[in-house]
Amino acid sequence: MAATASSGESQRRRRVLMFPLPFQGHLNPMLQLAGALHACGGLDVTVFHAAFNAPDPAGHRFVPVGDGVPFGGLLPSGSDADFAGALLRMNERLRGPFRDSLRQVLDEDEGGASACLVVDSNLRGMQLVAEELGVPTLVLRTGSAACLVAYMAFPALCDKGLLPPPSQDQIQLDMPLNELPPLRLRDMVFSTTTTHATMARCLECLLESARCSSGVIINTLQDLESSELQKIANGLGVPIYAIGPLHKISSGTESSLLAQDRTCMEWLDKQETDSVLYVSFGSLASMDEKELLETAWGLANSQRPFLWVIRHNLVQSSEQASLPDGFEEATRGRGMVVSWAPQQDVLGHRAVGGFWTHNGWNSTLESICEGVPMICRPQFADQMINMRYVQEVWKIGFELEGELERGKIEGAVRRLLCEEEGREMRQRAKDFRNKAVNCMDEGGSSKTAIDLLLKRIMSF
């Protein structure tokens, strides 16, 4: 974009290019970052996006990439899907189309307005294209700092013969990793369906994207993960910008790929403070029919109010989940089931006293920022790492381990919502909520990091 006559060349409007990963948990942080850069620095934003799973462009310029690229193998769903393999295929198939799209955008540029490309850390192929065309890159990590530290340690654990685990012996899997407290060996097994070679290659690409960038942006806050952020800075040798929580800094900037049912907010208004358990396993995790049945009766038997998200593909091998006979009658007036919820608003509601979560990082961070303790049921990827920090480091939740069984679920709900232990977790969570608020104030760690990031972008 050309500079205005009064602003001078040094003040011309700059543009940031972005390429998010086309999954809900990665789209939202990137679009929130776009909103923050526009609001705090007056930067224009162009969002490149794979032609499938396309989001609402949310007021930014939107450039689809890869019309005609076959989607097969690029849209994994369910907890047992090969996500690492899908990421490698996505990089391979979108690289050529992105080169064409980026070249066209740069040709349209007036006066070199495009400062850099912010790319999801899983899209190393897109970063390589930007490097070819002379565009500096910054990398966005949508996971926790602790997760990135674990990924950085993955090659060394492989060299020691610990990964892949030589056996499924429970004692060995529960072995604490002295290099990565509080993690156990089992927490580093990110997928049961992806081959070790595929996972190793995927993480290698992810780490290359970070090391080859002009800086890594992480959606976390200094007060939550200070030692992990220091390890990353020491290990990668590039600037680190901890500018989270992005959903608070850029409030309202998100794009839901699923239709939200807001009637639950009126229902929450009628419930007592800290009384409701919110149950949601994100946009990708799944369960089988028996687990759905046990979850339903565990919630019913707890006698506690609950808001339960059952999205259309939550149950494996079934498009529509069927709740057991008698469940609706047993929970009438006390429970509500929706297909998708406005999660940030739900967690921020005074009635919500606990969150049963899969521990994806967005959900975990949103819960922390609203002072809501958690029942943790991680399934794959980084979720086990996040759970261990929730339970062992921050002490604001606990894992629901083993097979899902209604009596165990009932006990976990009561433990979180009714017992002294749960109240203590809630108080610690509210202390973290206050820290999250403070980090965004003038002079706070996240506000300072955003200012440094904007300076970095303007220097390109």
N, C-alpha and C positions, 0 to 999 in steps of 0.2 A: 504494500500500500504506500502510495506516495506521501511524503511529508506535507503538512500544511505550510502555507507561506510564513506563518508567524512562528512556527515551532523550531525551524532550523534543522539541519541534517542530523544533529546529535539527538534531537528529540522526536525523530520520525517514529510512527507506530510500528512496533515489531510484531511479528507473528510467530506463534509456536505451533509446530506440527505435532500431532499425536497419533499413535497407533496402539489401541488397547487390544487385549486378548478378548475374543468375542464370547465371553461367559459372564454371567451376572456378577459374580464376585470380583471380577477384574474390571468390568465396564464401569461400575459405579465409582470406584476410587479414581480412575482416570478422568471421568467426567467431572468429579468433584475437584480434582486438581485443576482441570481446565477452568472451572468456575472461580477457583481461588486465584489463579494467575491473572484472569481477566479482571476480577474485582480488586485485587491488591496491587497489580502492576499495570493495569490498562492494556494488557496484551490481547491481541486477536488470536483466535484459535482455529485451526483446521484439523478436523478429526478424520483420519483414514480409518476405514473399517472393513473387515471381511464382509463380503456381500451376504453371507448367511448370519443369522442371529442379529440382524441389524437393529441398533437402538434408535430411539428418538434423538435427533442431533442436538436437541436442547439449546437451540439458539446459536450454535456454532456452525461454521461451514463444514459440510459433511461430504466426504469423497469415498464412495464405495470402491472396493478393490476386489478383483477376481470374479466379476460376473462371468458365469459359465464354468467356473472351476467346480469340479465334481465334489459334492459334500461328503461322499462316502468315507467313513472313517474319521471325519473331522468333527463330528458332533457326538461324542461319547455321552452316555447317560447312565445313571446308576452307580452305586459304590464299587461295583466290580468291573467297571470299564477300564480300558487301557488308555489313561489320560496322557501318559508320557509319550506313547506311540502316536497318539493323535496330535500332540504338539509338534513332534518332529515332522509329521506329514504336512501339517499346516504351514510350517516354515518353508518346506520344500515347494509346495504348490502355490503359495502366495508370493514368493520372492520375485518371480518374473513379472506378474501383473502389478506388483507394487512398484517395481522399477519404472514401468511405463507411467503409472499414476503420479509418482513423485516427480519424475522428469517433467511432466506436463504442468504440475503445480509450480515448480521452480521456474519454468519458462514464462509462466504468467506473472511471476513475482516482479514487483516494481522496486527497484533500488535495493535489492537484497533484503527485503523485509522479513523473510523467514529466517529466524535466528537459529533454530535447532529442531531436532525431532526428539520427543519424549516417547520412548517405546517401552512396552511391557517387557519385563526381564525374560519372559519366555519366548520372545520373538527375536532371537539372535539373527535370523535370516533377514528381517527387515532392517536391523541395525547395519548389517553388512552392505545392504543396498545403499543406505544413507552414506556410509563411509565411501563407497564407490563414487557417489555423486557429490562428495565434499561437504556433506551436511553434518555438523557436530551432533552428538547424541547424548541424551541423559536417559537413565533407566529408572522406571518406576517399579518398585517392589511392593506388591499389594499384600504380602504376608508380613509376619512379625519379624523383628530383628533376630529373635531367638531361632526362628526357622532358617534364616540365611546363615547364621553361625553354624547350624547343624549341616546345611548343605555344603558349606566350606570344609567341614570336617569329613565329609563322606569319602573322598578319595583315600585319606589316611586310614580310615576304618577298613576300607577294602584292602589296602596294602597289608594291614595287620591280620587279614584273614577272618575278620569279624563279620564282614558283609560280602556276599549274602550269608546269612546265618548258616553254619555248617549243618545244623539240625533244627528241628522244631521242639527241642527239649525245653520245657518251661523254665527250668532253672537258668539255662543259658540265656533265653530270651529276656528274662527278668534281670540279667546282669547289669548293674549300674555302669554307665560310661563315665569314667573319671575325668575324661577330657570335656564332657558336656553335661555337667550336673544341671538339672535333676533327671536327665534323660536315661532311659534304659535301652538296651539293644533293640527291643521290640518296637520302640518308638521311631526307629530309623528304617523300619520296613514300611515304605510308603505305599506299596501296592502289592496285593497278593496275585494279581493277574498279569502285571507287566514283567517282562524278563529283566534280569539284573543288568544285562548289557544295554537294554533300551533305557532303563532308569539312569544308569551311569552316564550315558551319552546325553540324555536330556539335562541332567544337572551340570554336566560339563559345559553345555551351551549356555545355560543360565549364568554360570559363574563367568564365562567368557564375556557375556554381554555386560556384566557389571564391571569387570576389570578393564574392558576396552571402551568404557564410556567416559564422559567428562564429569560424571558424578552420579551417585545413586540416591534416589528419593525414596524414603521409606515411610509408610503410613503407620507411624507409631509416635510415642512421645518420650522424651528424655527421662522423665521421672519414673516411667514404667520399665524401661529397658536400657538403662545407662551403661551397664557393663557390657551388654551384648553389642550395643552401638560402637563402643570403643574397640571391641574385638574386630568388628567389621572394618572400621577405619584402619586399624593396624594391618589387617590381612589383605585388603583390596588395594590400598594405596591410592584411592581416589576420594574426592570430597563426598561426605555423607550428609544428607539433609533429612533430618527427622522432623517432618512437618505435620504429623497427625495430631489429633484425629481429623482426617479430611472431611468426614461427614458433618463435623461441627464447624469447621472453618469455612466450608462451602455449603452451608445448609440449604436444602431444597434442590440441589443439583444432583439428580440421579435419574436413571432410566431403567424402569422395571420391565423385564421381558415377560413378566406374568401380570395379569390384571389383579390389582389389589382390591380386596373387599373391605371397605372402610366402615361397614356397619358394626364391626367389632369395637370401634371406638365408642359408640353410644352404649354398647353393652358394658364396656369397661367403666364408663362413667357411673354405672349403678353399683359397682362393686366396692368393697371396703379397701382402704389403703393397705398396700403390701400383702394382699390376700390371694392374688391370682398367680398361677403358674402358667407362663407362656411356653408353648411347646412348638418348636420348629426346627427342622433338620436341613434347612437351606434349599438351594435350587438343584443340587445334584445327588446328595446322599439318598439312600433308599433302604427299604426293609422288606422282609417277606411277609406273607399273610399271617403266619403264626405270631410274628413279632408285633404286627398291627393289632391282633386280637389281645395279646398280653398287655400291650400298651393301653388299649382301650379300657380293659378291666382294672388295670393298675390305677389309672386316673380316676375311674369311677369309684373304686373302693377307698381311695384316699380321702374322700369326702371334702376335698378342697376345690375351690373354683379353678377352672382352667380354660385357656384359649389355645386350641390345637390347630395347627396348620397342616392340612392334608392336601398336598398339591396333586395334580392329576396323575403324575408318574411316580409317586412316592413308593408304591408297592411294586416290587419286581414282577415282571411278566403280566402286569395288569394295568390297563389304562385308567380304570376307575376303582378306587378302594371301597370295599364293602364293610361297614361297621357291623359288629355283632348284634343279633336280635336282643332287644332289651336294654341296649346301651343308652339309646336316646332317652328312654323313659327313666332310667336310673340316674341320668345326669341333667334332666330338664331343669332349666333355671340356674344351674350351677356351672354348666360347661357350654362352650361354643366352639364349633368346628367351622373353619373357613378354608378356601382353596389357596389363598395367599393373603398376607397381611402387610400393612404399612409398618414394617418392623421397627424403624427408628421411633415412630410415634408411639407404638405399643410399648416398647421398652422405656420410653420417657413418661409413660402414664403412671400416675401415683398409685394405681391399683395393683400394678405388677410387682410381685415380691420375689419372683424367681424365674429363671429361664432354663428350660431343658433344651440343650443345644448340641449340635454336631461339632462345635468348636472350629468352624471356619473362622479365619482371622477377622473378617468384617463383623460377623456376629459376636465374636468374643470381645472385640474392641467397642462395639456399640453397647454391649452389656456393661462393660467396665465404665464407660463414659456416662451411663445413667445410674450407676451404683446398684446394679442388679446382680446378685450372686447366681451361680450356675450349677445345674446338674449336667455333667459332661458325658457325652456318648460319641467319641470320635470314631471315624471309620477309615479314612485314608488320607494320603498326602500329608499336609502339615498339621492335621487336626490333632494327632497324638501329642505332638510337641506343644501346641497351644494348651491342651488339656493339662499336661504336666506342670506348666507354669501357673495355670489357674489354681491347681491343687497344691503344689509343693512350694512355689515361690511367692505368689501373691496371696494364696490362702483365701480365695473368694469363691470356692466351689469344690466339687468332688466328682470323681469318676463313678459312673454306674457301670460296673464291670460284669463280664461274663454274659451268659444267656439272659435275654430279656424274659422276666417272669413276673407275673402280676403282684405277688407278695413283695418282691424286692423293689418293684417300682413304687408301690404304695408306701413302703418304708422310706424310700429316697425322697419322695414328695413331702412327707411329714417331717423328715429330718431337715429339709431346707426351709420349709414354711412355718413349722410349728415349734421346733426345738431351739434351745439356747445356742447350739453350734451354728445353726442357720442364721440366727440373729447376729452373732459375732461376724460371720462372713458378710452379711449385709452391711454392717458398719464399716468393715474394711473396704468393701466395694465403694461405699459412699465417700470414704477418704480418697480413693483413687479418682472418683468423679470430680472432687474438688481440685485435685492436681491437674486433671484434664482441662478444667475451666481456666485455671491459673496459667497454664502453658500457652494459652492463646491470647492472654492479655499483653499489652505493650511491655516489652522487656522479658516476656516469657520465652521459654526455649523454642517452642514451635513458631511463634511470631518472628523471633530472631532468625530461625532457619529459613523461613519463607523470604525474609528480606535478603538473606545471603544468596538464596536460589535465584531471586529476581536479578540481583547484581550479576550473577554468573551468566544468566541468559542474555542480559543486555551486553555482556562483554564479547559475545560471539560475533 
